[in-house]
Amino acid sequence: MTVRQQLLFLIEKYFLGEYDTDTYTSYLVRLYHIENRGELTPEEDAILEPLVDSAVKYSPFEKDFQSDIGSKFFVREDAVRTKTKKAYHALLKLYQVESLAPLYEETK
């Protein structure tokens, strides 16, 4: 799978509830910031950057939100889910599909 296919797979599976937020954010950040070598189009980047930004800031720890700085920097799971939903629907519209699956499934 290409990085694009892996990202689309991950986003769709999280949207469908098949991944937990800790795993999802970890893989999302790694794929986008480390493994991505300019494969994505500017339109895809515009959709994914806000999502990845929320994934970078995600924290499952309540203590991270207890300070003024932490409460302004970190985001909770609901923010990640909201950004994912928005990105998912934007990707569907961009690709003009009803599911991202045809874009990441290997064709033989």
WOCOR-V487351 format. One record per residue. N is the residue number from 1. SS is DSSP state (helix for helix, strand for strand, loop for the rest). Layout:
N,SS + N,SS
This chain:
1,loop + 2,loop + 3,helix + 4,helix + 5,helix + 6,helix + 7,helix + 8,helix + 9,helix + 10,helix + 11,helix + 12,helix + 13,helix + 14,helix + 15,helix + 16,loop + 17,loop + 18,loop + 19,loop + 20,loop + 21,helix + 22,helix + 23,helix + 24,helix + 25,helix + 26,helix + 27,helix + 28,helix + 29,helix + 30,helix + 31,helix + 32,helix + 33,helix + 34,helix + 35,helix + 36,loop + 37,loop + 38,loop + 39,loop + 40,loop + 41,loop + 42,helix + 43,helix + 44,helix + 45,helix + 46,helix + 47,helix + 48,helix + 49,helix + 50,helix + 51,helix + 52,helix + 53,helix + 54,helix + 55,helix + 56,helix + 57,helix + 58,strand + 59,loop + 60,loop + 61,loop + 62,helix + 63,helix + 64,helix + 65,helix + 66,loop + 67,loop + 68,helix + 69,helix + 70,helix + 71,helix + 72,helix + 73,helix + 74,loop + 75,strand + 76,loop + 77,helix + 78,helix + 79,helix + 80,helix + 81,helix + 82,helix + 83,helix + 84,helix + 85,helix + 86,helix + 87,helix + 88,helix + 89,helix + 90,helix + 91,helix + 92,helix + 93,helix + 94,helix + 95,helix + 96,loop + 97,loop + 98,loop + 99,loop + 100,loop + 101,helix + 102,helix + 103,helix + 104,helix + 105,loop + 106,loop + 107,loop + 108,loop
